[in-house]
Amino acid sequence: MTNSPYLENVLPVRNESFLRNAVHHLLLVPGFHLRRKILVIESDDWGSIRVPSREVYESLLQKGVRMDRFPFSRYDALASEEDLSYLMDLLSSVRDREGHPVVMTLNTIVANPDFDRIRAADFREYHYEPFTETLQRYPCHRNAFALWREGMDAGIFRPQFHGREHINVPRWLKSLQEDKGRARLAFSYRMADLSEGEHLSEDAYVDALNYEDPCETEFQKQLLREGTQLFEQLLGYRSRSFVAPNHIWSSELEKTLHQSGIELYQGLWYQFEPRGGKSGRFRRRLHFMGQRNRLGQLFLIRNAAFEPALYPGRDCVGSALHRIDTAFRMGKPAIMGTHRLNFCGYIDRSNRERNLPAFRLLLRTIRQKWPDVEFMGTDQLIDLVKTM
């Protein structure tokens, strides 16, 4: 399959060509403009399983699976109580001039495979469980959702909908049935993906809304209906925004999302529209900040990124500050994308210990450089954008 859209929005600006940087400036021209300096942090993959434990990581390495080659396989996991506590303390420690803390939009996967029921059905049926139940299966996570609630009450966590699963269910289940690739090896460790790089290989199933046959969109519509309903059940409110896993989705799904309460799409300058077939090719649809589709749904475009786990040794703080400065000068809110793995130490504590100080430096520098900056969640920005 072709390269994954995973990393399309996180290349450090200081390694970009002049042309690419110029294109970034041009893409900021269309759409609304603001006098206010607003920072939104959108963080993906919360609630989704990845690597269950350090022991699983080491065991798979011994079996020849190069987990160490890909940061998502090396560091990513459900955030532990310790991970959440450290992150919450950091977010609470930086406040804007109105006294509001830094807000992180937790883009949430609300369900994971129910491995026991799938095994009992001999891989003929798919079953899922709410991510809150998955947390109870992990040794350092039983009070994690209580910390989510605490962060929401404090105004630092604003969960939004990222999908039911971060798994391409039809393709994964078919691979399990046919014992294809390493699907059953991953399954034996209560995993669904053994990616060794950013390519969508036969061992990668994270492209939840991709398809080989356009008929699969009917299943995807049901998946999205169930996912948004489960989000409301677990979080206590309807999500107003959505970011598709890997930024892959068919425009045919937008009516279903609209009916489910989605008013805004988070994402890149373009979406990856599946073209079908086993080649994994996509059609790129260009979007701009404040664009509306035929249903009146809005698009917010990420124009900065903080991804130190993906690019160790590179100046992710300087890159993010450069992008934020460009957004503010162009009259746009700074929409900074990041992933959960940057804040996780459950698999490898050194990952968290490296990245949190960099994140703290970034936030404090933002506050010092732009004293009038305002911290918002994605859903809080929607009403403002609607008036533009």
Buried (B, 14 or more C-beta within 10 A) or exposed (E): BEEBBBBBBBBBBEEBEEEEBEEBEEBBEEBBEBEEBBBBBBBBBBBBBBBBBEEBBEBBBEEEBBBEEBBBBBBBBBBBBBBBBBBBEBBBEBBBEEEBBBBBBBBBBBBBBBBEEBEEEEBEEBBBBBBBEBBEBBEBBEBBBEBBEBBBEEBBBBBBBBBBBBBBBBBBBBBBEEEBBBBBBBBEBBBBBBBBBBBBBBBBBBBBBBBBEEEBBEEBBEBBBBBBBBBBEBBEEBBBBBBBBBBBBBEBBBBBBBEBBBBBBBBBBBBBBBBBEEEBEBEBEEBBBBBEBEEEBBBBBBBBBBBBBBBEEBBBBBBBBBBBBBBBEBBBBBBBBBBBBBBBBBBBEEBBEBBBEBBBEBBEBBBEEBEEBBBBBBBBBBEBBBEE
